[in-house]
């Protein structure tokens, strides 16, 4: 996703909060491919930190969580500073779990 209107529309969707990121999921009502948007605010850190967080999130989605994204939905990830410090495997599993919408014990929230 690249347009501001798409990001604003996603804010009306379901919010899945966690200590690493906020995931906003918006059902577009069609059967098109899922779309992803990333947001890392300036309060997270300087440009180096923000870009590191963005790159880690992109790679985690590409390698692991893309299969968990449902068709016809927009996903916006608002990254937090903690993403820069955690092990990558932990980031991948947390992101995948949030995309599926399951709780830490494997149940639906």
C-alpha positions, -999 to 999 in steps of 0.1 A, spaced: 0 0 0 13 35 -8 -17 58 -7 -26 77 25 -63 69 19 -56 32 21 -37 36 54 -66 57 68 -91 31 57 -71 4 75 -74 24 107 -112 16 107 -104 -22 107 -96 -46 135 -67 -37 158 -44 -64 171 -21 -49 197 12 -64 209 44 -52 226 63 -53 193 38 -38 169 2 -28 162 -14 -47 134 -45 -31 118 -65 -55 96 -92 -41 72 -115 -63 52 -119 -46 18 -148 -69 8 -132 -82 -24 -112 -113 -33 -80 -95 -45 -46 -103 -32 -38 -90 4 -19 -57 7 6 -47 32 15 -13 46 43 -4 71 45 25 94 74 34 117 70 68 134 98 93 142 93 88 179 107 53 174 142 66 167 163 82 140 163 72 103 188 44 108 166 27 135 134 33 116 149 18 84 162 -12 104 128 -18 118 112 -15 84 136 -39 67 132 -65 95 94 -63 92 95 -66 54 118 -96 55 97 -113 82 66 -109 61 83 -121 29 99 -152 44 73 -163 69 40 -144 74 29 -138 38 12 -172 37 -9 -162 68 -24 -131 51 -60 -136 39 -72 -125 5 -93 -93 3 -76 -77 34 -53 -48 40 -27 -52 67 -9 -22 83 19 -28 107 29 0 130 64 -10 142 79 -2 176 114 2 188 116 -33 204 117 -49 169 153 -38 164 165 -57 195 146 -91 194 158 -122 177 145 -125 141 129 -159 147 108 -144 175 97 -116 153 87 -140 125 66 -162 148 49 -132 165 41 -116 132 27 -148 118 6 -154 149 -9 -119 148 -16 -122 110 -36 -154 117 -53 -137 146 -46 -163 173 -38 -157 209 -4 -169 224 -20 -201 235 -32 -209 200 -69 -200 205 -88 -174 187 -90 -141 206 
